[in-house]
Amino acid sequence: MKAVFLDANPTLAAVAERLRRAGDPELVINRQPDITPDQVPAALGDGEIAIIDHTHLPTGIARQCKALKHVVFLGTGARSYMNPEELGGLGIEVHIIKGYGDTAVAECAFALMWAAAKGLAKMDRGMRAGNWLRTDAVQLTGKTIGLVGFGGIAAEVARLAQGAGMKVLAWNRSPKSHPGVEFVELDALLAQSHVVSLHLLLNDETRGMISAQRIAAMRDGAILINTARGALVDEAAMIAALKSGKLGHAGLDVYEVEPMPAQHPLYELDNVTLSAHSAFRTPEASDNLIQAALNHCRRVSGQGTQQ
């Protein structure tokens, strides 16, 4: 079978070339990371496997890709870019990759929490503008962090938070247990947590889950961290809460629209710390991600994953 990496940035292209081995399915690497959906059929050609990082694949476009049988999506959020059920109806199977960047994303969430608590981004901006800007900070030791959704990333955040002397609460849609973590109802988590960190997949159930009502139920001055998906949060309600002081700070790596448009209201707020959907971007996570993608290609081609 032939695989085409449709939207490889330079980093992931180099990793794919390094991790390929003799006997692998044919792999064509398209080094055009900003490919548009209408360019996909030509770029894919007779490829039966499409490896996709961040390109949208509407069902109508996929229908034009006559040879396509498998999509390997580089992450877990395929629904943000395609409709897996509709593609399945066309005979195209969508494969996702879990766990490749759990530690990387958890460390980013942890870093955003600390930057938010200490006001580091605001002080940095002020000092670069020539102002000796000193701010009061939040001491996180002894505080409570609430993890909304509890998979591999949240488990890593829990490990880091416990090491920092924080109490860890969690809510998950299905029952779970984890050492040192107290699982509670979502309303209780929101009311008790000084920091709320989101770790949910985006689907019809979770879209807009952190609504105006749920933000209102949070502790006054709480810190909101989102390294999952921007659409989990009612963005307008979050901005209003940041402006009013209901939310003390937000540390965000993901947004409703990416890249975030110019003149976005979040740019005007001092009590936000922003990163450009880069939580997973470490060499270790990139290797894990591409190795898993190549293993999917080997498996669907009948070549297994043995070294």
TIMI-495232 format. One record per residue (C-alpha): residue in one letter; x, y, z. Coordinates in steps of 0.001 Angstrom, whole numbers, padded with zeros to 6 digits, always signed. Each point is the difference from the previous one (the first is absolute). Last residue first. Example, Ala and Ser with C-alpha at 12.3 -4.5 7.8 and 13.67 -1.06 7.14 Angstrom:
<fifis>
S+013670-001060+007140;A-001370-003440+000660;
</fifis>
This chain:
<fifis>
Q+011302-004385+014660;Q-003471-001497-000168;T-002877+002283-000858;G-002037-002163-002365;Q+000424-000098-003791;G-003635-000531-000920;S-000336+003403-001626;V-002460+001042+002713;R+002598-000930+002632;R+002984+001646-001656;C-001892+003253-000519;H-001223-000011+003605;N+003587-000654+001139;L+001151+002959-002078;A-002502+002206+001806;A+001115-001333+003402;Q+003642+000703-000839;I-001024+003468-001189;L-001678+000861+003285;N+002577-001529+002348;D+002826+001791-001822;S-001904+003290+000099;A-000740-000464+003706;E+003663-000496+000830;P+001137+002906-002146;T-002499+002300+001770;R-003023+001732-001496;F-003020-001359+001857;A-000897+003241+001756;S+000417+002040-003180;H-003498+001275-000669;A+001395+003552-000253;S+000501+001054+003606;L-001931+002678+001870;T+000071+001256+003584;V-003107+001956+000960;N-000533+002576+002743;D+001295+002993-001964;L-002868-000090-002483;E+000210+001723-003392;Y+001274-002999-001940;L-002973-002027+001238;P-002358+002336-001854;H+001293-001202-003405;Q+001341+002836-002147;A+001802-002449-002283;P-001602-003425-000194;M+001209-002944+002103;P+001624-002577-002259;E-002170-001831+000798;V-003632+000833+000751;E-001661-001214+003231;Y+003343+000154+001795;V+002706-002234+001456;D+003149+000584+002096;L-001690+002127+002640;G+000908+001090+003524;A-002934+001952+001395;H+000171+002347+002976;G-001992+001232+002986;L-003340-001140-001342;K-002862+001886+001598;G+002194+003061-000528;S-002584+001753-002164;K+002190+000040-003120;L+001047-003609+000453;A-003623-001055+000503;A-001076+001825-003166;I+002818-001666-001935;M-001026-003423+001296;A-003638+000617-000928;A+001016+001003-003533;E+002199-003080-000319;D-002666-002488+001071;V+002580-002679+000741;L+000433-003515-001376;A+000388+001645-003403;G+003603+000939+000774;R+001163-003606+000186;A+002307-001668+002552;T+002757+002240+001417;N-002438+002164+001945;I+000871+001450+003407;L-002475+002077+002025;I+001263+001808+003125;A-002576+000763+002672;G-000643+003560+001200;D-003435-000799+001420;R-000457-003776+000305;M-001864-001454-002945;A-003786-000201-000273;A-000149+003096-002215;I+002361-001763-002411;R-002424-002916-000059;Q-002931+002286-000819;A+001934+001846-002703;S+000837-003349-001548;I+002979-002289+000452;M-001680-002795-001940;G-000021+001995-003222;R+000628-003179-002028;T+000259-002904+002470;E-002989-002112-001022;D+000294+000616-003753;N+003681-000884+000067;L+003288+001572+001094;L+002219-002224+002102;L+000388+001142+003573;H+002985+001098+002092;L-000912+003436+001360;S+001837+001517+002979;V-001868+001830+002780;V+002223+001781+002545;H-001178+001292+003402;S-002401-002931+000063;Q-002893-000342+002461;A-003064+001227-001894;L+001030-001429-003365;L+000811-003407+001480;A-003258-000128+001951;D-002019+000782-003125;L+001906-002648-001966;E-000724-002784+002479;V+003021-001311+001891;F+003004-002266-000517;E+002733+000488+002596;V+003482-000610-001397;G+002881-001346+002117;P+000150-003316-001810;H-002413-000169-002949;S-003600-001141-000272;K-002433+000138-002883;P-003726+000060-000668;S-001049+001186-003485;R-000580+003662-000907;N+003002+001041+002039;W+000389+002513+002800;A+003210+000614+001872;L+001263+001571+003210;V+003685+000384+000839;K+001306+001715+003133;M+003239+001811-000759;G+003394-000611+001587;A+002094+000596-003107;G+000701-003721-000414;Q-003739-000611+000121;A-000424+002516-002808;L+002579-001734-002192;R-001557-003433+000457;A-003508+001388-000509;V+001125+001690-003208;E+001311-003373-001209;A-003305-001684+000830;A-001785+002824-001805;I+002015-000715-003141;G-000679-003750+000127;G-003728+000307+000490;F-002095+001811+002575;G-002508+002581-001168;V-000405+003281+001846;L+003001+000151+002337;G-000516+002158+003060;I+003026+001529+001711;T-000173+000863+003686;K+002465+002272+001827;G+002514-001086+002628;T+002974+001101-002057;L-001347+002271-002725;Q+000988+003370+001438;V-001842+002590-002084;A+001977+003086-000972;D+000049+003714+000695;T+001361+002087-002839;R+003111+002068-000654;L+000350+001934-003256;W+003260+001912-000429;N-001198+001505-003285;G+002205+000364-003082;A-002320-001641-002527;R+001990-003240+000264;M-000601+000199+003743;G-003754+000233-000448;R-000207-002910-002418;D+002074-002207+002304;M-002032+001045+003026;K-003248-000901-001772;A+001381-003349-001161;L+001323-000869+003462;G-003177+000682+001959;K+001047-002562+002633;A-003143-002128+000001;A-000419+000230-003765;A+003613-000950-000718;W-000313-002893+002453;M-003190-001287-001586;L+001362+000456-003526;A+003065-002035+000973;F-002142-002801+001440;A-002144-000117-003130;C+003185-000069-002103;E+001468-002797+002153;A-003203-001986-000403;V+000123+000452-003776;A+003577-001313-000205;T-000667-002881+002397;D-003042-001229-001880;G+001546+000526-003434;Y-000329-003370-001730;G-002882-001172+002173;K-002592-000495-002710;I+000274-000154-003761;I-003093-000030-002200;H-001001-002284-002878;V-002799+000873-002420;E-001296-002771-002289;I-001187+000945-003490;G-002715-002217-001492;L-002129+002970-001072;G-002342-000553+002934;G+003051+000003+002226;L+000747+003491-001269;E-003443+001074+001169;E+000624-001550+003402;P+003486+001538+000306;N-001223+003551-000729;M+003104+002104-000624;Y+002253+002705+001453;S-001170+000643+003563;R-001232-003566+000157;A+003597-001220-000379;G+000922+001325+003422;T+002038-002949+001280;G+003348+000664-001630;L+001732-000335-003353;F-002952-001277-002019;V+000676-003140-002016;V-002633-000114-002722;H-000596-003326-001732;K-001636-001220-003211;L+000704+002767-002532;A+000257-001219-003606;K-002858+002101-001401;C+000834+003233+001769;Q-002959+002037-001319;R-002261-001331+002754;A+002539+001324+002521;I-000695+003519-001276;G-003738-000369+000543;T+000606-001461+003464;P+001971+003061+001018;L+003669-000679+000836;H+001384+002934+001971;T+003795+000077+000224;H+001648-000125+003424;D+002438-002928+000144;I-001326-002412-002598;I+001505-003288-001191;A-002034-001166-002983;I+000112-003693-000891;E-001131-001441-003357;G+002092+002407-002044;D-000906+000167-003679;G+000202+003788-000100;L+000125+001342+003545;A+001271+003450-000965;A-002517+000287-002847;P-002914-001068+002193;V+001145+002212+002934;Q+000281+003347-001776;D-003684+000859+000540;P+000513-000534+003727;T+002790+002607+000234;I+003672-000870+000518;D+001746+002140+002601;P+002661-002541+001012;Q+001394-000334-003530;R+002834-002503+000258;N-001986-002844-001544;I+001726-003163+001163;V-000610-003066-002159;L+000264-003295+001870;E+000178-003424-001650;P-000870-002668+002535;D+002917-000948+002258;G+002415-002708-001112;A+003105+001875+000994;R-000616+002429+002839;R-001572+003374+000500;L+000894+001700+003292;R+002425+002579-001389;E-002139+001027-002966;A-003061+000352+002201;V+001941+002065+002540;A+001271+002330-002723;A-003516+000514-001364;L-001290+000587+003529;T+002437+002863+000584;P-000324+001559-003456;N-003819+000094+000114;A-001743-002906-001707;D-003446+000643-001435;L-001123-002937-002148;F+002178-002831+001257;V-000866-002364-002850;A-000113-003765+000462;K+000156-002596-002778;M-001024-003589+000570;
</fifis>
